[in-house]
């Protein structure tokens, strides 16, 4: 797939949530909420500030991020459901080392 977001936009793939609760209850598809966690798979060059200088993005390709429930625009590229959103819609980057220690 060849897709390059413009300005301060990023392309995100949702990371699917667990099928079970901590107690072992299986959650049916109809009861699941859309995950608010994703992986950045492409990013634009950044936005311009008032002086016209390019401000690079804080997120990078491969980062796991958290975003709002209604953030971005859902699209389908090469049969895959993806989201295009502005970097300002990202609430934070999840540190992978923290996740590995917690597991």
N, C-alpha and C positions, 0 to 999 in steps of 0.2 A: 504494500500500500504506500502510495506517495501522497502525503498530505502535510502541508506546512501552515500552521495557524499564523495569523497576522497580528502585529502589535503585541499587546500583553495578554493574548489569549492562549489557552492551553487545551490540549486534547487529552481526555481522561477515560480510562477503562474502569468501570465499576468492579470492585472486588466483592464477590458474592458472600453473603452472610452464612453463618453456620446453619445447618439443617436441623440441629437439635439444640435444646436449651441446656443449661448446666445440669439440670436434673434428669436429662435423658429423654425429654418429651420431644417428639418429632413435630416440627412446624410445617403445616401444609403450605403450598405455594400461594393460596388465596389469602392466608393470614400474614404473609411476610410483607414487611415494608421494604422499599428500595434501599439498598445500602447507601450510606453517606460516606463511604470510604472508597478510594480509588487509587489508581496508579497513573502517573503522568507518562504519556507515551509520545508526546510531541509538544513543543512550545515555540512561541513566536520570539522575535528578537528583543522585545521589550517595548515599553511606552516612552514617549518623549516628555521631558519636563518643560517648564515654562521657558527655559533658555534654549530649548530645541535639542538638548543633549539626550542621547539614548540611555535610559535606565534599564539595565538588564533585569531579567526575572529572578526572583528569589528561589523559585522552585526549579528543579532540574528533571530531565527525563529519568524515569525510574523511581522517583520519590513516591512514597505512599502518603496520601493526603486525606484530610477530612474536609468536607464541604457541606453547605446547607442543603436541606431537603429539596428546595425548589431552585437550586442553583443551575445555571447553564441551560443549554439547548441540546436536547437529545437528537442524535443523528444516527444513520446507519451507513457504514462504510465497509465494503467488501463483505456484507452479510453480518457484520458485528455491530452491536449497539454500543455507541460511544457518546460522550458528552463534550461539547465545546463550552468553555466558560472563561471568564476573565480571571486573572490571577487574584484580584481583590475578592472573589467569591470563595477563595480557599481560606479555611479557618486555621489550618496548621498542618505541619509536616510530622508524620509519625516516624520516630527514630527506630530503625530496624533492630538495633542492639538492645533497646529496652524491651521490645517484643520477645526476643529470644531468651532474655533473662527471666521474663515473667512466665514463660511456658515451661 
